[in-house]
Amino acid sequence: MKIFYLIVSIALLVSCKTSKPYMERADEDKTLFDIVKSLNKRTDTAGVNALPVVYEKAAQRHLAKIQAYNNLRDLSRWDKLAKEYSILQDMHDAIVNSDVASTLVKPANYQNEVYDVTQGAAEDYYRQGVDLLNGNRNDIKKAYAYFKKTDKWVPGYKDVKQKLIDAFNYATINVVVTDVKDNSFFYSTGWGNAGYTYSNQYFQETLVKDLGGSYATRYPARFYTQWEAQQNNIQPNWVVDLTLRNMDIPRPSIYNYSRTVSKDIGNGKDTSGKPVSQIVYATINFSKASFTARAEMQVLITDLDNHRTVATDSYRNDYNWENIRATYTGDRRAIDDRDWDIINNNRNNEPPKYQRKPKGLFSFAMARKPLVDLKEKNHEWNADQPS
């Protein structure tokens, strides 16, 4: 009998010693997957001895977390529960799909629990969204976020697709962009005055179009010009006032310079067999016109529903323009293709009048930015309208 106990003790001692490398690891989850991977490749005595113990410890740790999370009442518990059950199920799948590991451990299957968590989360978020759908705009924004979470947990849960559309439409605001007020000081140069004949309405209409107009789907807002709002009897929630300031469009500076070019157009050989050289020359006369224009746009966004300022800021922008023209004297055969492109492009390349102030010299991004920030200020919204 003493000999039997001695043999058993030695076996246990050897078993503990051979499994020690795995048992000393802190991350039980990773250790379990490493053991299963090792057992799938080769004979691993340490892994065989350690797997049942490691699985039991890892499973008990996750189940303890699940019990704690079930006592929580906030919605964040669903993500935590899903994570724990997902890890337990991954352990189950890894073991049962291994010929060796499946003979050592009989892991619990948590597919039903994973399903119950997804259904419970979807219903919880859905119910919260429905409760908020008849509230104010901030409540509806939250409802939209809850419906998005519902659809993420269980795609197409109940009528969540329609609820998303309803929430988006209920909280969508009407934004009217007014005509640009021009308070800029513009230099009275002959060239500058020629570019001053532009339409404030052009900028207004293009900005509204750039934002999506009445069919905008990127933001919970629809955008109108004053004329469109009046024609369609639209009651605005927000008004955007744009004021152009500190416009400076200087007369173009002219820089003239010349460059002499040459090319060997020799062909054939002389009577002694040496190559024949024939060098031709040309002088290219360049005239570069350029300027840097500057502008500042003040943007004021007002919420008419509660008479508060949503945003106010100034946006500055520079616009660099240049045009190079050229003529030549001498032998045209000396001129390369790049210089010919400039010579042949001797047309008036001044910016079109509609670009000089409203678009080219003043970037739409300057006025568009605070409106695009609508999405940032309403961060619960997804970038796309639900379909």
C-alpha positions in Angstrom: 0.0 0.0 0.0 2.8 2.4 0.8 4.4 1.7 -2.5 1.1 2.5 -4.2 0.8 5.9 -2.5 4.4 6.6 -3.3 3.8 5.9 -7.0 0.7 8.2 -7.0 2.6 11.0 -5.3 5.4 10.8 -7.8 2.9 10.8 -10.7 1.2 13.9 -9.3 4.6 15.6 -8.7 5.7 14.9 -12.3 2.3 16.1 -13.6 2.5 19.4 -11.7 6.1 19.9 -12.8 5.4 19.2 -16.5 2.4 21.6 -16.5 4.2 24.3 -14.6 5.1 26.5 -17.6 1.4 26.9 -18.5 0.1 27.2 -14.9 2.4 30.1 -14.2 1.0 32.3 -16.9 -1.2 35.2 -15.9 -3.5 35.3 -18.9 -5.6 32.2 -18.7 -7.6 32.9 -21.9 -4.5 33.1 -24.1 -2.9 30.2 -22.3 -5.9 28.0 -23.1 -5.8 28.8 -26.8 -2.1 28.3 -26.8 -2.5 24.9 -25.3 -5.1 23.8 -27.8 -3.0 25.1 -30.6 0.0 23.2 -29.3 -2.0 19.9 -28.8 -3.2 20.2 -32.5 0.4 20.2 -33.6 2.3 17.7 -31.4 2.4 15.7 -28.2 2.4 18.1 -25.4 2.4 16.4 -22.0 2.4 19.8 -20.1 -0.6 20.9 -22.2 -2.5 17.7 -21.5 -2.0 18.1 -17.8 -2.7 21.9 -17.7 -5.8 22.2 -20.0 -8.5 21.0 -17.6 -7.2 23.2 -14.8 -6.7 26.3 -17.1 -10.2 25.9 -18.6 -11.9 25.6 -15.2 -10.1 28.7 -13.9 -10.8 30.8 -17.0 -14.5 29.7 -17.2 -15.1 30.5 -13.5 -13.5 33.9 -13.9 -15.8 34.8 -16.8 -18.9 33.4 -15.1 -18.2 35.5 -12.1 -18.0 38.6 -14.2 -21.3 37.7 -15.9 -23.0 37.3 -12.5 -21.8 40.8 -11.6 -22.9 42.4 -14.9 -26.3 40.9 -14.6 -26.8 43.0 -11.4 -26.3 46.2 -13.4 -29.2 48.2 -14.8 -27.5 50.5 -17.3 -27.5 49.6 -21.0 -23.7 49.2 -21.1 -24.1 45.8 -19.3 -25.1 44.2 -22.6 -21.8 44.9 -24.3 -20.0 43.5 -21.2 -22.2 40.4 -21.1 -21.7 39.8 -24.8 -18.0 40.0 -24.5 -17.8 37.5 -21.7 -20.2 35.0 -23.3 -18.3 35.4 -26.6 -15.0 34.4 -25.0 -16.6 31.4 -23.3 -18.1 30.3 -26.6 -14.7 30.7 -28.4 -13.1 28.5 -25.7 -15.9 25.9 -26.3 -15.4 26.0 -30.1 -11.6 25.8 -29.9 -11.8 22.7 -27.6 -14.5 20.7 -29.4 -12.8 21.3 -32.7 -9.6 19.7 -31.4 -9.4 15.9 -31.4 -7.0 15.9 -28.5 -8.4 18.8 -26.4 -12.0 17.5 -26.7 -11.0 14.2 -24.9 -9.6 16.1 -22.0 -12.3 18.7 -21.3 -16.1 18.8 -21.9 -16.7 22.6 -22.2 -20.1 24.2 -21.8 -21.8 25.4 -24.9 -23.0 29.1 -24.5 -24.8 29.6 -27.8 -28.2 30.0 -26.2 -26.8 32.5 -23.8 -25.2 34.5 -26.6 -28.5 34.5 -28.5 -30.4 35.6 -25.3 -28.0 38.5 -24.8 -28.4 39.8 -28.3 -32.2 39.6 -28.1 -32.2 41.2 -24.7 -30.0 44.0 -25.7 -32.0 44.7 -28.9 -35.3 44.8 -26.9 -33.8 47.0 -24.2 -32.4 49.6 -26.6 -35.6 49.4 -28.7 -37.8 50.1 -25.7 -35.7 53.0 -24.6 -35.9 54.5 -28.1 -39.6 54.2 -28.3 -40.0 55.9 -24.9 -38.0 58.9 -26.1 -39.5 59.2 -29.6 -42.3 61.6 -28.6 -40.0 63.9 -26.6 -38.1 67.0 -27.7 -35.4 67.1 -30.3 -32.6 66.1 -27.9 -34.8 63.1 -26.8 -35.4 62.1 -30.4 -31.6 62.3 -31.1 -31.1 59.8 -28.3 -33.9 57.7 -29.6 -32.2 57.5 -33.0 -29.0 56.4 -31.2 -30.8 53.7 -29.4 -32.5 52.4 -32.6 -29.1 52.3 -34.2 -27.8 50.2 -31.4 -30.9 48.0 -31.7 -30.2 47.4 -35.3 -26.6 46.6 -34.6 -27.5 44.0 -32.0 -30.2 42.4 -34.2 -30.4 43.7 -37.7 -34.0 44.5 -38.7 -35.3 43.9 -35.2 -39.1 44.5 -35.2 -39.8 47.7 -37.1 -36.5 49.4 -36.1 -35.7 50.4 -39.8 -38.9 52.5 -39.9 -38.2 53.8 -36.4 -34.8 55.1 -37.6 -36.4 56.9 -40.5 -39.1 58.4 -38.2 -36.5 59.6 -35.6 -34.3 61.1 -38.3 -37.2 63.0 -39.9 -38.8 64.1 -36.6 -35.5 65.8 -35.5 -34.4 67.1 -38.9 -34.2 70.9 -38.8 -34.7 73.5 -41.6 -31.7 75.7 -42.2 -32.0 78.9 -44.3 -28.8 80.5 -45.7 -29.2 84.2 -46.2 -27.6 86.3 -48.9 -24.0 87.2 -48.3 -23.6 90.6 -46.7 -20.5 92.3 -48.3 -18.8 94.5 -45.8 -15.3 94.0 -47.4 -13.0 96.8 -48.5 -12.1 96.2 -52.1 -9.2 98.0 -53.8 -10.5 100.2 -56.6 -8.1 99.0 -59.3 -9.2 98.7 -62.9 -8.5 95.0 -62.9 -10.1 94.4 -59.5 -13.3 96.3 -60.4 -13.8 94.1 -63.4 -13.9 91.1 -61.1 -16.2 92.8 -58.6 -19.4 92.2 -60.6 -20.5 89.0 -59.0 -23.8 87.8 -57.5 -24.3 87.3 -53.8 -27.1 84.9 -54.7 -24.6 82.8 -56.6 -22.6 82.1 -53.4 -25.7 81.5 -51.4 -27.2 79.0 -53.9 -24.0 77.2 -54.4 -23.4 76.8 -50.7 -26.9 75.4 -50.2 -26.4 73.0 -53.1 -23.0 71.9 -51.7 -24.6 71.0 -48.4 -27.3 68.9 -50.1 -30.2 71.4 -50.2 -33.6 70.1 -49.2 -32.5 66.5 -50.0 -29.5 66.5 -47.6 -28.9 63.1 -46.0 -25.5 63.5 -44.5 -26.8 65.6 -41.6 -30.1 65.9 -39.7 -30.9 69.1 -41.6 -32.3 70.4 -44.8 -30.9 73.6 -46.4 -32.7 76.3 -48.3 -32.0 79.8 -49.7 -34.3 82.5 -48.6 -36.2 82.4 -51.9 -36.7 78.6 -51.6 -37.9 78.8 -48.1 -40.5 81.5 -49.0 -41.7 79.7 -52.1 -42.2 76.4 -50.3 -43.5 78.0 -47.1 -40.7 76.5 -45.0 -40.4 77.7 -41.4 -36.7 77.7 -40.6 -35.3 76.4 -37.3 -31.8 77.8 -37.9 -30.7 80.9 -39.9 -27.2 81.2 -41.3 -25.9 84.8 -41.8 -22.8 85.2 -43.9 -20.8 88.4 -43.9 -17.8 89.0 -46.2 -15.0 91.1 -44.6 -11.5 92.2 -45.4 -11.5 91.2 -49.0 -8.2 92.1 -50.7 -7.7 91.3 -54.4 -4.6 93.2 -55.5 -3.7 94.0 -59.1 -1.5 91.2 -60.5 2.2 91.7 -60.3 4.0 91.2 -63.5 7.4 89.6 -63.8 9.2 89.6 -67.2 12.2 87.4 -67.9 13.9 85.7 -70.9 15.7 82.5 -71.5 17.9 81.5 -74.4 17.7 77.9 -75.6 19.6 75.9 -78.1 19.5 72.5 -79.8 21.8 70.5 -82.0 19.8 69.5 -85.0 22.8 68.2 -86.9 22.3 65.1 -89.1 24.6 62.8 -90.9 28.4 62.8 -91.2 31.0 64.7 -93.2 33.4 63.2 -95.7 35.8 62.1 -92.9 33.0 60.3 -91.1 32.6 62.8 -88.2 29.1 63.8 -87.1 27.8 67.0 -88.5 26.8 69.5 -85.9 24.2 72.3 -86.5 23.2 74.3 -83.4 20.1 76.6 -83.6 19.1 79.2 -81.0 15.9 80.9 -79.8 15.1 83.4 -77.1 11.9 82.9 -75.2 10.3 85.9 -73.5 8.1 85.1 -70.5 5.6 87.3 -68.7 4.3 85.9 -65.4 1.3 87.6 -63.8 0.4 86.5 -60.2 -1.4 87.7 -57.1 -2.5 86.4 -53.7 -6.0 87.4 -52.6 -7.3 87.2 -49.1 -10.8 87.0 -47.7 -12.6 86.6 -44.3 -16.1 85.3 -43.9 -18.0 85.8 -40.6 -20.6 83.1 -40.0 -23.4 83.5 -37.5 -25.8 80.6 -37.0 -29.0 81.4 -34.9 -31.5 78.9 -33.5 -34.8 80.6 -34.1 -36.7 78.2 -31.9 -35.1 79.4 -28.7 -33.3 82.6 -30.0 -29.8 81.4 -29.1 -26.6 81.6 -31.0 -25.5 78.1 -32.2 -22.2 79.2 -33.6 -20.3 82.3 -34.5 -16.8 82.4 -36.0 -14.7 83.9 -38.7 -12.8 81.9 -41.3 -9.9 83.3 -43.4 -8.6 82.0 -46.7 -6.0 82.8 -49.3 -6.2 82.2 -53.0 -3.0 82.1 -55.1 -3.2 82.7 -58.8 -0.7 83.0 -61.6 -0.6 82.9 -65.4 2.5 82.6 -67.6 2.5 83.8 -71.2 5.4 83.6 -73.6 6.7 84.6 -77.1 9.9 83.8 -78.9 12.4 85.0 -81.4 14.9 83.0 -83.3 14.7 79.5 -84.6 11.6 77.6 -83.5 13.5 74.3 -83.8 15.4 75.1 -80.6 12.3 75.1 -78.5 11.2 72.0 -76.5 7.7 70.8 -76.0 7.3 72.2 -72.5 8.1 75.7 -73.6 5.8 75.3 -76.7 2.9 74.5 -74.3 3.4 77.9 -72.6 3.8 79.7 -75.9 0.7 78.1 -77.4 -1.3 78.9 -74.2 -1.2 82.7 -74.7 -4.7 83.4 -73.8 -6.2 85.4 -71.0 -6.2 83.1 -68.0 -7.6 85.4 -65.4 -10.0 83.8 -63.0 -13.7 83.9 -64.2 -15.6 86.8 -62.5 -17.8 84.4 -60.6 -14.7 82.8 -59.0 -12.8 85.9 -58.0 -14.7 86.5 -54.8 -17.4 83.9 -54.0 -15.6 80.7 -54.9 -12.0 80.9 -56.0 -10.8 83.6 -53.6 -13.1 82.5 -50.8 -13.3 78.8 -50.2 -16.7 77.3 -49.6 -15.1 75.4 -46.7 -15.0 78.6 -44.7 -18.7 79.0 -44.6 -19.4 75.3 -44.9 -17.4 74.3 -41.8 -19.8 75.4 -39.0 -22.7 73.7 -40.9 -20.7 70.5 -41.3 -20.0 70.8 -37.6 -23.8 70.3 -37.2 -23.0 66.6 -37.3 -20.3 67.0 -34.6 -22.6 68.9 -32.4 -25.2 66.2 -32.8 -22.7 63.4 -32.4 -25.4 60.7 -31.8 -26.3 60.8 -35.4 -24.8 58.5 -38.0 -23.3 60.0 -41.1 -26.0 58.5 -43.3 -29.7 58.8 -43.1 -31.3 55.4 -42.5 -32.8 53.8 -45.6 
